[in-house]
Amino acid sequence: MKRIQYACLCETSKFENEADLVAYIEKMSKKNAKFEVINKVIESDGSVTVETRSQYLNYRTGKYIE
């Protein structure tokens, strides 16, 4: 039988502006989900592209997120 030991979700998201990113981070914090921003790029049009790693469901994250 296979059992998942650790899990996380890697995402690349594009936000229209910095305020939308801040709202997303606040939302994740309120959920008590573990997450981290790996990379953040501010585009010439003012949009923000971020790479994040976040907890998947209620699985432990192990060394993925410390």
PQR file with spaces between the fields and no chain letter, atoms N, CA, C, O and H, PARSE charges and radii, in Angstrom:
ATOM       1  N    MET     1       0.834   -1.174    0.000 -0.4000 1.5000
ATOM       2  CA   MET     1       0.000    0.000    0.000 -0.0000 2.0000
ATOM       3  C    MET     1       0.883    1.242    0.000  0.5500 1.7000
ATOM       4  O    MET     1       1.898    1.307    0.692 -0.5500 1.4000
ATOM       5  N    LYS     2       0.474    2.209   -0.782 -0.4000 1.5000
ATOM       6  CA   LYS     2       1.222    3.466   -0.866 -0.0000 2.0000
ATOM       7  C    LYS     2       0.618    4.473    0.114  0.5500 1.7000
ATOM       8  O    LYS     2      -0.600    4.630    0.195 -0.5500 1.4000
ATOM       9  H    LYS     2      -0.351    2.156   -1.344  0.4000 1.0000
ATOM      10  N    ARG     3       1.496    5.149    0.854 -0.4000 1.5000
ATOM      11  CA   ARG     3       1.071    6.211    1.762 -0.0000 2.0000
ATOM      12  C    ARG     3       1.898    7.453    1.469  0.5500 1.7000
ATOM      13  O    ARG     3       3.121    7.386    1.342 -0.5500 1.4000
ATOM      14  H    ARG     3       2.485    5.021    0.788  0.4000 1.0000
ATOM      15  N    ILE     4       1.234    8.554    1.365 -0.4000 1.5000
ATOM      16  CA   ILE     4       1.930    9.819    1.118 -0.0000 2.0000
ATOM      17  C    ILE     4       2.554   10.294    2.419  0.5500 1.7000
ATOM      18  O    ILE     4       1.865   10.460    3.425 -0.5500 1.4000
ATOM      19  H    ILE     4       0.241    8.609    1.468  0.4000 1.0000
ATOM      20  N    GLN     5       3.849   10.510    2.391 -0.4000 1.5000
ATOM      21  CA   GLN     5       4.574   10.970    3.579 -0.0000 2.0000
ATOM      22  C    GLN     5       4.560   12.490    3.678  0.5500 1.7000
ATOM      23  O    GLN     5       4.248   13.047    4.731 -0.5500 1.4000
ATOM      24  H    GLN     5       4.409   10.375    1.574  0.4000 1.0000
ATOM      25  N    TYR     6       4.896   13.151    2.589 -0.4000 1.5000
ATOM      26  CA   TYR     6       4.976   14.606    2.540 -0.0000 2.0000
ATOM      27  C    TYR     6       4.423   15.074    1.207  0.5500 1.7000
ATOM      28  O    TYR     6       4.536   14.374    0.200 -0.5500 1.4000
ATOM      29  H    TYR     6       5.150   12.699    1.734  0.4000 1.0000
ATOM      30  N    ALA     7       3.816   16.273    1.199 -0.4000 1.5000
ATOM      31  CA   ALA     7       3.266   16.797   -0.053 -0.0000 2.0000
ATOM      32  C    ALA     7       3.226   18.315   -0.020  0.5500 1.7000
ATOM      33  O    ALA     7       2.984   18.928    1.020 -0.5500 1.4000
ATOM      34  H    ALA     7       3.724   16.842    2.017  0.4000 1.0000
ATOM      35  N    CYS     8       3.469   18.900   -1.175 -0.4000 1.5000
ATOM      36  CA   CYS     8       3.293   20.339   -1.313 -0.0000 2.0000
ATOM      37  C    CYS     8       2.918   20.634   -2.764  0.5500 1.7000
ATOM      38  O    CYS     8       3.053   19.783   -3.643 -0.5500 1.4000
ATOM      39  H    CYS     8       3.667   18.402   -2.019  0.4000 1.0000
ATOM      40  N    LEU     9       2.454   21.831   -2.988 -0.4000 1.5000
ATOM      41  CA   LEU     9       2.000   22.254   -4.293 -0.0000 2.0000
ATOM      42  C    LEU     9       2.881   23.399   -4.759  0.5500 1.7000
ATOM      43  O    LEU     9       3.040   24.386   -4.041 -0.5500 1.4000
ATOM      44  H    LEU     9       2.344   22.523   -2.274  0.4000 1.0000
ATOM      45  N    CYS    10       3.455   23.285   -5.945 -0.4000 1.5000
ATOM      46  CA   CYS    10       4.265   24.356   -6.519 -0.0000 2.0000
ATOM      47  C    CYS    10       3.425   25.070   -7.565  0.5500 1.7000
ATOM      48  O    CYS    10       2.876   24.436   -8.467 -0.5500 1.4000
ATOM      49  H    CYS    10       3.326   22.483   -6.528  0.4000 1.0000
ATOM      50  N    GLU    11       3.327   26.380   -7.447 -0.4000 1.5000
ATOM      51  CA   GLU    11       2.494   27.161   -8.350 -0.0000 2.0000
ATOM      52  C    GLU    11       3.253   28.362   -8.889  0.5500 1.7000
ATOM      53  O    GLU    11       4.129   28.915   -8.223 -0.5500 1.4000
ATOM      54  H    GLU    11       3.774   26.895   -6.715  0.4000 1.0000
ATOM      55  N    THR    12       2.903   28.752  -10.101 -0.4000 1.5000
ATOM      56  CA   THR    12       3.334   30.027  -10.654 -0.0000 2.0000
ATOM      57  C    THR    12       2.061   30.811  -10.919  0.5500 1.7000
ATOM      58  O    THR    12       1.221   30.390  -11.715 -0.5500 1.4000
ATOM      59  H    THR    12       2.192   28.303  -10.642  0.4000 1.0000
ATOM      60  N    SER    13       1.916   31.947  -10.255 -0.4000 1.5000
ATOM      61  CA   SER    13       0.692   32.742  -10.355 -0.0000 2.0000
ATOM      62  C    SER    13       1.030   34.155  -10.799  0.5500 1.7000
ATOM      63  O    SER    13       2.100   34.685  -10.495 -0.5500 1.4000
ATOM      64  H    SER    13       2.598   32.289   -9.608  0.4000 1.0000
ATOM      65  N    LYS    14       0.091   34.754  -11.526 -0.4000 1.5000
ATOM      66  CA   LYS    14       0.278   36.130  -11.973 -0.0000 2.0000
ATOM      67  C    LYS    14      -0.849   36.974  -11.375  0.5500 1.7000
ATOM      68  O    LYS    14      -2.028   36.674  -11.562 -0.5500 1.4000
ATOM      69  H    LYS    14      -0.777   34.324  -11.772  0.4000 1.0000
ATOM      70  N    PHE    15      -0.473   38.022  -10.661 -0.4000 1.5000
ATOM      71  CA   PHE    15      -1.421   38.936  -10.035 -0.0000 2.0000
ATOM      72  C    PHE    15      -1.395   40.258  -10.795  0.5500 1.7000
ATOM      73  O    PHE    15      -0.356   40.670  -11.311 -0.5500 1.4000
ATOM      74  H    PHE    15       0.485   38.266  -10.509  0.4000 1.0000
ATOM      75  N    GLU    16      -2.553   40.918  -10.858 -0.4000 1.5000
ATOM      76  CA   GLU    16      -2.632   42.176  -11.598 -0.0000 2.0000
ATOM      77  C    GLU    16      -1.788   43.282  -10.979  0.5500 1.7000
ATOM      78  O    GLU    16      -1.277   44.155  -11.681 -0.5500 1.4000
ATOM      79  H    GLU    16      -3.397   40.583  -10.439  0.4000 1.0000
ATOM      80  N    ASN    17      -1.647   43.236   -9.641 -0.4000 1.5000
ATOM      81  CA   ASN    17      -0.849   44.260   -8.966 -0.0000 2.0000
ATOM      82  C    ASN    17      -0.367   43.725   -7.619  0.5500 1.7000
ATOM      83  O    ASN    17      -0.733   42.625   -7.204 -0.5500 1.4000
ATOM      84  H    ASN    17      -2.062   42.528   -9.070  0.4000 1.0000
ATOM      85  N    GLU    18       0.442   44.508   -6.964 -0.4000 1.5000
ATOM      86  CA   GLU    18       1.044   44.113   -5.684 -0.0000 2.0000
ATOM      87  C    GLU    18      -0.016   43.925   -4.597  0.5500 1.7000
ATOM      88  O    GLU    18       0.127   43.063   -3.730 -0.5500 1.4000
ATOM      89  H    GLU    18       0.739   45.401   -7.302  0.4000 1.0000
ATOM      90  N    ALA    19      -1.080   44.732   -4.644 -0.4000 1.5000
ATOM      91  CA   ALA    19      -2.146   44.635   -3.637 -0.0000 2.0000
ATOM      92  C    ALA    19      -2.838   43.276   -3.701  0.5500 1.7000
ATOM      93  O    ALA    19      -3.200   42.717   -2.665 -0.5500 1.4000
ATOM      94  H    ALA    19      -1.196   45.433   -5.348  0.4000 1.0000
ATOM      95  N    ASP    20      -3.025   42.742   -4.905 -0.4000 1.5000
ATOM      96  CA   ASP    20      -3.642   41.418   -5.045 -0.0000 2.0000
ATOM      97  C    ASP    20      -2.754   40.336   -4.446  0.5500 1.7000
ATOM      98  O    ASP    20      -3.247   39.380   -3.847 -0.5500 1.4000
ATOM      99  H    ASP    20      -2.732   43.196   -5.746  0.4000 1.0000
ATOM     100  N    LEU    21      -1.451   40.489   -4.608 -0.4000 1.5000
ATOM     101  CA   LEU    21      -0.514   39.532   -4.020 -0.0000 2.0000
ATOM     102  C    LEU    21      -0.584   39.590   -2.494  0.5500 1.7000
ATOM     103  O    LEU    21      -0.614   38.552   -1.832 -0.5500 1.4000
ATOM     104  H    LEU    21      -1.051   41.266   -5.094  0.4000 1.0000
ATOM     105  N    VAL    22      -0.609   40.785   -1.945 -0.4000 1.5000
ATOM     106  CA   VAL    22      -0.693   40.943   -0.492 -0.0000 2.0000
ATOM     107  C    VAL    22      -1.980   40.307    0.033  0.5500 1.7000
ATOM     108  O    VAL    22      -1.964   39.650    1.074 -0.5500 1.4000
ATOM     109  H    VAL    22      -0.584   41.628   -2.482  0.4000 1.0000
ATOM     110  N    ALA    23      -3.088   40.496   -0.675 -0.4000 1.5000
ATOM     111  CA   ALA    23      -4.364   39.900   -0.270 -0.0000 2.0000
ATOM     112  C    ALA    23      -4.282   38.373   -0.295  0.5500 1.7000
ATOM     113  O    ALA    23      -4.822   37.707    0.589 -0.5500 1.4000
ATOM     114  H    ALA    23      -3.101   41.030   -1.521  0.4000 1.0000
ATOM     115  N    TYR    24      -3.611   37.821   -1.299 -0.4000 1.5000
ATOM     116  CA   TYR    24      -3.436   36.368   -1.395 -0.0000 2.0000
ATOM     117  C    TYR    24      -2.610   35.844   -0.220  0.5500 1.7000
ATOM     118  O    TYR    24      -2.950   34.821    0.374 -0.5500 1.4000
ATOM     119  H    TYR    24      -3.172   38.361   -2.017  0.4000 1.0000
ATOM     120  N    ILE    25      -1.545   36.533    0.107 -0.4000 1.5000
ATOM     121  CA   ILE    25      -0.683   36.110    1.224 -0.0000 2.0000
ATOM     122  C    ILE    25      -1.458   36.166    2.543  0.5500 1.7000
ATOM     123  O    ILE    25      -1.325   35.271    3.377 -0.5500 1.4000
ATOM     124  H    ILE    25      -1.269   37.364   -0.376  0.4000 1.0000
ATOM     125  N    GLU    26      -2.262   37.208    2.734 -0.4000 1.5000
ATOM     126  CA   GLU    26      -3.082   37.306    3.947 -0.0000 2.0000
ATOM     127  C    GLU    26      -4.092   36.169    4.025  0.5500 1.7000
ATOM     128  O    GLU    26      -4.328   35.611    5.097 -0.5500 1.4000
ATOM     129  H    GLU    26      -2.370   37.936    2.057  0.4000 1.0000
ATOM     130  N    LYS    27      -4.687   35.829    2.888 -0.4000 1.5000
ATOM     131  CA   LYS    27      -5.652   34.722    2.827 -0.0000 2.0000
ATOM     132  C    LYS    27      -4.993   33.403    3.221  0.5500 1.7000
ATOM     133  O    LYS    27      -5.563   32.617    3.978 -0.5500 1.4000
ATOM     134  H    LYS    27      -4.495   36.281    2.017  0.4000 1.0000
ATOM     135  N    MET    28      -3.799   33.168    2.706 -0.4000 1.5000
ATOM     136  CA   MET    28      -3.080   31.931    3.033 -0.0000 2.0000
ATOM     137  C    MET    28      -2.718   31.902    4.514  0.5500 1.7000
ATOM     138  O    MET    28      -2.781   30.846    5.145 -0.5500 1.4000
ATOM     139  H    MET    28      -3.335   33.806    2.091  0.4000 1.0000
ATOM     140  N    SER    29      -2.346   33.035    5.069 -0.4000 1.5000
ATOM     141  CA   SER    29      -1.991   33.108    6.485 -0.0000 2.0000
ATOM     142  C    SER    29      -3.198   32.809    7.367  0.5500 1.7000
ATOM     143  O    SER    29      -3.072   32.124    8.383 -0.5500 1.4000
ATOM     144  H    SER    29      -2.295   33.893    4.557  0.4000 1.0000
ATOM     145  N    LYS    30      -4.365   33.319    6.985 -0.4000 1.5000
ATOM     146  CA   LYS    30      -5.583   33.080    7.760 -0.0000 2.0000
ATOM     147  C    LYS    30      -5.975   31.607    7.759  0.5500 1.7000
ATOM     148  O    LYS    30      -6.562   31.115    8.723 -0.5500 1.4000
ATOM     149  H    LYS    30      -4.467   33.875    6.160  0.4000 1.0000
ATOM     150  N    LYS    31      -5.648   30.905    6.672 -0.4000 1.5000
ATOM     151  CA   LYS    31      -5.955   29.473    6.575 -0.0000 2.0000
ATOM     152  C    LYS    31      -4.988   28.631    7.406  0.5500 1.7000
ATOM     153  O    LYS    31      -5.182   27.425    7.556 -0.5500 1.4000
ATOM     154  H    LYS    31      -5.171   31.305    5.889  0.4000 1.0000
ATOM     155  N    ASN    32      -3.962   29.260    7.936 -0.4000 1.5000
ATOM     156  CA   ASN    32      -2.895   28.555    8.660 -0.0000 2.0000
ATOM     157  C    ASN    32      -2.195   27.518    7.800  0.5500 1.7000
ATOM     158  O    ASN    32      -1.693   26.519    8.314 -0.5500 1.4000
ATOM     159  H    ASN    32      -3.805   30.240    7.814  0.4000 1.0000
ATOM     160  N    ALA    33      -2.159   27.747    6.506 -0.4000 1.5000
ATOM     161  CA   ALA    33      -1.466   26.854    5.588 -0.0000 2.0000
ATOM     162  C    ALA    33       0.005   27.272    5.522  0.5500 1.7000
ATOM     163  O    ALA    33       0.325   28.460    5.493 -0.5500 1.4000
ATOM     164  H    ALA    33      -2.567   28.559    6.089  0.4000 1.0000
ATOM     165  N    LYS    34       0.875   26.296    5.499 -0.4000 1.5000
ATOM     166  CA   LYS    34       2.294   26.612    5.329 -0.0000 2.0000
ATOM     167  C    LYS    34       2.516   26.980    3.867  0.5500 1.7000
ATOM     168  O    LYS    34       2.012   26.306    2.968 -0.5500 1.4000
ATOM     169  H    LYS    34       0.615   25.330    5.522  0.4000 1.0000
ATOM     170  N    PHE    35       3.265   28.042    3.632 -0.4000 1.5000
ATOM     171  CA   PHE    35       3.584   28.443    2.269 -0.0000 2.0000
ATOM     172  C    PHE    35       4.823   29.321    2.273  0.5500 1.7000
ATOM     173  O    PHE    35       5.199   29.889    3.299 -0.5500 1.4000
ATOM     174  H    PHE    35       3.674   28.590    4.362  0.4000 1.0000
ATOM     175  N    GLU    36       5.446   29.420    1.118 -0.4000 1.5000
ATOM     176  CA   GLU    36       6.583   30.327    0.969 -0.0000 2.0000
ATOM     177  C    GLU    36       6.639   30.826   -0.465  0.5500 1.7000
ATOM     178  O    GLU    36       6.315   30.104   -1.408 -0.5500 1.4000
ATOM     179  H    GLU    36       5.141   28.959    0.285  0.4000 1.0000
ATOM     180  N    VAL    37       7.055   32.065   -0.606 -0.4000 1.5000
ATOM     181  CA   VAL    37       7.255   32.650   -1.922 -0.0000 2.0000
ATOM     182  C    VAL    37       8.687   32.340   -2.326  0.5500 1.7000
ATOM     183  O    VAL    37       9.632   32.740   -1.646 -0.5500 1.4000
ATOM     184  H    VAL    37       7.318   32.651    0.160  0.4000 1.0000
ATOM     185  N    ILE    38       8.843   31.635   -3.424 -0.4000 1.5000
ATOM     186  CA   ILE    38      10.162   31.227   -3.889 -0.0000 2.0000
ATOM     187  C    ILE    38      10.793   32.314   -4.764  0.5500 1.7000
ATOM     188  O    ILE    38      11.981   32.612   -4.641 -0.5500 1.4000
ATOM     189  H    ILE    38       8.075   31.310   -3.976  0.4000 1.0000
ATOM     190  N    ASN    39       9.983   32.896   -5.644 -0.4000 1.5000
ATOM     191  CA   ASN    39      10.490   33.900   -6.572 -0.0000 2.0000
ATOM     192  C    ASN    39       9.380   34.905   -6.851  0.5500 1.7000
ATOM     193  O    ASN    39       8.209   34.537   -6.947 -0.5500 1.4000
ATOM     194  H    ASN    39       9.018   32.653   -5.744  0.4000 1.0000
ATOM     195  N    LYS    40       9.750   36.167   -6.979 -0.4000 1.5000
ATOM     196  CA   LYS    40       8.778   37.228   -7.251 -0.0000 2.0000
ATOM     197  C    LYS    40       9.356   38.150   -8.307  0.5500 1.7000
ATOM     198  O    LYS    40      10.473   38.648   -8.166 -0.5500 1.4000
ATOM     199  H    LYS    40      10.701   36.466   -6.901  0.4000 1.0000
ATOM     200  N    VAL    41       8.583   38.378   -9.379 -0.4000 1.5000
ATOM     201  CA   VAL    41       9.031   39.245  -10.471 -0.0000 2.0000
ATOM     202  C    VAL    41       7.951   40.287  -10.744  0.5500 1.7000
ATOM     203  O    VAL    41       6.792   39.946  -10.979 -0.5500 1.4000
ATOM     204  H    VAL    41       7.675   37.973   -9.493  0.4000 1.0000
ATOM     205  N    ILE    42       8.340   41.552  -10.709 -0.4000 1.5000
ATOM     206  CA   ILE    42       7.415   42.633  -11.048 -0.0000 2.0000
ATOM     207  C    ILE    42       7.602   42.940  -12.531  0.5500 1.7000
ATOM     208  O    ILE    42       8.683   43.339  -12.965 -0.5500 1.4000
ATOM     209  H    ILE    42       9.281   41.829  -10.518  0.4000 1.0000
ATOM     210  N    GLU    43       6.531   42.747  -13.298 -0.4000 1.5000
ATOM     211  CA   GLU    43       6.576   42.941  -14.748 -0.0000 2.0000
ATOM     212  C    GLU    43       6.482   44.423  -15.093  0.5500 1.7000
ATOM     213  O    GLU    43       6.135   45.239  -14.239 -0.5500 1.4000
ATOM     214  H    GLU    43       5.653   42.423  -12.945  0.4000 1.0000
ATOM     215  N    SER    44       6.790   44.775  -16.342 -0.4000 1.5000
ATOM     216  CA   SER    44       6.773   46.176  -16.778 -0.0000 2.0000
ATOM     217  C    SER    44       5.365   46.780  -16.768  0.5500 1.7000
ATOM     218  O    SER    44       5.218   47.997  -16.654 -0.5500 1.4000
ATOM     219  H    SER    44       7.072   44.112  -17.036  0.4000 1.0000
ATOM     220  N    ASP    45       4.343   45.953  -16.884 -0.4000 1.5000
ATOM     221  CA   ASP    45       2.963   46.450  -16.864 -0.0000 2.0000
ATOM     222  C    ASP    45       2.399   46.590  -15.448  0.5500 1.7000
ATOM     223  O    ASP    45       1.234   46.948  -15.277 -0.5500 1.4000
ATOM     224  H    ASP    45       4.462   44.964  -16.976  0.4000 1.0000
ATOM     225  N    GLY    46       3.221   46.308  -14.435 -0.4000 1.5000
ATOM     226  CA   GLY    46       2.790   46.431  -13.043 -0.0000 2.0000
ATOM     227  C    GLY    46       2.267   45.144  -12.438  0.5500 1.7000
ATOM     228  O    GLY    46       2.024   45.079  -11.234 -0.5500 1.4000
ATOM     229  H    GLY    46       4.168   46.017  -14.574  0.4000 1.0000
ATOM     230  N    SER    47       2.092   44.124  -13.255 -0.4000 1.5000
ATOM     231  CA   SER    47       1.635   42.848  -12.715 -0.0000 2.0000
ATOM     232  C    SER    47       2.790   42.155  -11.990  0.5500 1.7000
ATOM     233  O    SER    47       3.958   42.488  -12.193 -0.5500 1.4000
ATOM     234  H    SER    47       2.289   44.177  -14.234  0.4000 1.0000
ATOM     235  N    VAL    48       2.442   41.192  -11.148 -0.4000 1.5000
ATOM     236  CA   VAL    48       3.441   40.509  -10.335 -0.0000 2.0000
ATOM     237  C    VAL    48       3.313   39.001  -10.576  0.5500 1.7000
ATOM     238  O    VAL    48       2.232   38.432  -10.424 -0.5500 1.4000
ATOM     239  H    VAL    48       1.494   40.922  -10.984  0.4000 1.0000
ATOM     240  N    THR    49       4.414   38.368  -10.948 -0.4000 1.5000
ATOM     241  CA   THR    49       4.450   36.924  -11.134 -0.0000 2.0000
ATOM     242  C    THR    49       5.231   36.325   -9.971  0.5500 1.7000
ATOM     243  O    THR    49       6.356   36.736   -9.690 -0.5500 1.4000
ATOM     244  H    THR    49       5.292   38.830  -11.071  0.4000 1.0000
ATOM     245  N    VAL    50       4.621   35.349   -9.298 -0.4000 1.5000
ATOM     246  CA   VAL    50       5.279   34.723   -8.156 -0.0000 2.0000
ATOM     247  C    VAL    50       5.258   33.203   -8.289  0.5500 1.7000
ATOM     248  O    VAL    50       4.311   32.612   -8.807 -0.5500 1.4000
ATOM     249  H    VAL    50       3.707   35.015   -9.527  0.4000 1.0000
ATOM     250  N    GLU    51       6.320   32.605   -7.808 -0.4000 1.5000
ATOM     251  CA   GLU    51       6.382   31.156   -7.670 -0.0000 2.0000
ATOM     252  C    GLU    51       6.243   30.870   -6.184  0.5500 1.7000
ATOM     253  O    GLU    51       6.981   31.417   -5.365 -0.5500 1.4000
ATOM     254  H    GLU    51       7.090   33.085   -7.387  0.4000 1.0000
ATOM     255  N    THR    52       5.288   30.008   -5.842 -0.4000 1.5000
ATOM     256  CA   THR    52       5.056   29.680   -4.445 -0.0000 2.0000
ATOM     257  C    THR    52       5.076   28.182   -4.233  0.5500 1.7000
ATOM     258  O    THR    52       4.845   27.397   -5.153 -0.5500 1.4000
ATOM     259  H    THR    52       4.689   29.563   -6.508  0.4000 1.0000
ATOM     260  N    ARG    53       5.351   27.813   -3.027 -0.4000 1.5000
ATOM     261  CA   ARG    53       5.275   26.427   -2.588 -0.0000 2.0000
ATOM     262  C    ARG    53       4.337   26.437   -1.391  0.5500 1.7000
ATOM     263  O    ARG    53       4.575   27.170   -0.432 -0.5500 1.4000
ATOM     264  H    ARG    53       5.539   28.450   -2.279  0.4000 1.0000
ATOM     265  N    SER    54       3.266   25.630   -1.429 -0.4000 1.5000
ATOM     266  CA   SER    54       2.308   25.654   -0.340 -0.0000 2.0000
ATOM     267  C    SER    54       1.910   24.239    0.076  0.5500 1.7000
ATOM     268  O    SER    54       2.062   23.275   -0.675 -0.5500 1.4000
ATOM     269  H    SER    54       3.073   25.035   -2.209  0.4000 1.0000
ATOM     270  N    GLN    55       1.404   24.156    1.285 -0.4000 1.5000
ATOM     271  CA   GLN    55       0.967   22.885    1.852 -0.0000 2.0000
ATOM     272  C    GLN    55      -0.198   22.346    1.040  0.5500 1.7000
ATOM     273  O    GLN    55      -1.105   23.097    0.682 -0.5500 1.4000
ATOM     274  H    GLN    55       1.281   24.938    1.896  0.4000 1.0000
ATOM     275  N    TYR    56      -0.183   21.069    0.750 -0.4000 1.5000
ATOM     276  CA   TYR    56      -1.264   20.423    0.005 -0.0000 2.0000
ATOM     277  C    TYR    56      -2.202   19.743    0.993  0.5500 1.7000
ATOM     278  O    TYR    56      -1.809   18.831    1.720 -0.5500 1.4000
ATOM     279  H    TYR    56       0.554   20.458    1.041  0.4000 1.0000
ATOM     280  N    LEU    57      -3.445   20.204    1.005 -0.4000 1.5000
ATOM     281  CA   LEU    57      -4.455   19.722    1.951 -0.0000 2.0000
ATOM     282  C    LEU    57      -3.875   19.777    3.361  0.5500 1.7000
ATOM     283  O    LEU    57      -3.358   20.818    3.768 -0.5500 1.4000
ATOM     284  H    LEU    57      -3.764   20.945    0.414  0.4000 1.0000
ATOM     285  N    ASN    58      -3.947   18.710    4.095 -0.4000 1.5000
ATOM     286  CA   ASN    58      -3.405   18.719    5.458 -0.0000 2.0000
ATOM     287  C    ASN    58      -2.190   17.815    5.608  0.5500 1.7000
ATOM     288  O    ASN    58      -1.835   17.418    6.717 -0.5500 1.4000
ATOM     289  H    ASN    58      -4.367   17.865    3.765  0.4000 1.0000
ATOM     290  N    TYR    59      -1.551   17.490    4.479 -0.4000 1.5000
ATOM     291  CA   TYR    59      -0.367   16.645    4.534 -0.0000 2.0000
ATOM     292  C    TYR    59       0.803   17.395    5.159  0.5500 1.7000
ATOM     293  O    TYR    59       0.893   18.620    5.071 -0.5500 1.4000
ATOM     294  H    TYR    59      -1.839   17.813    3.577  0.4000 1.0000
ATOM     295  N    ARG    60       1.685   16.649    5.783 -0.4000 1.5000
ATOM     296  CA   ARG    60       2.917   17.245    6.303 -0.0000 2.0000
ATOM     297  C    ARG    60       3.782   17.676    5.121  0.5500 1.7000
ATOM     298  O    ARG    60       3.731   17.069    4.052 -0.5500 1.4000
ATOM     299  H    ARG    60       1.613   15.655    5.855  0.4000 1.0000
ATOM     300  N    THR    61       4.569   18.718    5.319 -0.4000 1.5000
ATOM     301  CA   THR    61       5.389   19.245    4.222 -0.0000 2.0000
ATOM     302  C    THR    61       6.836   18.790    4.268  0.5500 1.7000
ATOM     303  O    THR    61       7.571   18.975    3.298 -0.5500 1.4000
ATOM     304  H    THR    61       4.611   19.211    6.187  0.4000 1.0000
ATOM     305  N    GLY    62       7.254   18.207    5.359 -0.4000 1.5000
ATOM     306  CA   GLY    62       8.629   17.715    5.460 -0.0000 2.0000
ATOM     307  C    GLY    62       9.640   18.806    5.204  0.5500 1.7000
ATOM     308  O    GLY    62       9.532   19.900    5.758 -0.5500 1.4000
ATOM     309  H    GLY    62       6.657   18.056    6.148  0.4000 1.0000
ATOM     310  N    LYS    63      10.623   18.519    4.366 -0.4000 1.5000
ATOM     311  CA   LYS    63      11.676   19.492    4.058 -0.0000 2.0000
ATOM     312  C    LYS    63      11.301   20.425    2.913  0.5500 1.7000
ATOM     313  O    LYS    63      12.066   21.331    2.580 -0.5500 1.4000
ATOM     314  H    LYS    63      10.710   17.631    3.916  0.4000 1.0000
ATOM     315  N    TYR    64      10.114   20.213    2.295 -0.4000 1.5000
ATOM     316  CA   TYR    64       9.709   21.098    1.205 -0.0000 2.0000
ATOM     317  C    TYR    64       9.547   22.529    1.692  0.5500 1.7000
ATOM     318  O    TYR    64       9.988   23.474    1.038 -0.5500 1.4000
ATOM     319  H    TYR    64       9.493   19.477    2.565  0.4000 1.0000
ATOM     320  N    ILE    65       8.915   22.678    2.841 -0.4000 1.5000
ATOM     321  CA   ILE    65       8.690   24.009    3.425 -0.0000 2.0000
ATOM     322  C    ILE    65       9.134   23.957    4.869  0.5500 1.7000
ATOM     323  O    ILE    65       8.625   23.155    5.653 -0.5500 1.4000
ATOM     324  H    ILE    65       8.557   21.911    3.373  0.4000 1.0000
ATOM     325  N    GLU    66      10.071   24.797    5.221 -0.4000 1.5000
ATOM     326  CA   GLU    66      10.569   24.779    6.605 -0.0000 2.0000
ATOM     327  C    GLU    66      10.261   26.069    7.311  0.5500 1.7000
ATOM     328  O    GLU    66      10.606   26.229    8.482 -0.5500 1.4000
ATOM     329  H    GLU    66      10.485   25.448    4.584  0.4000 1.0000
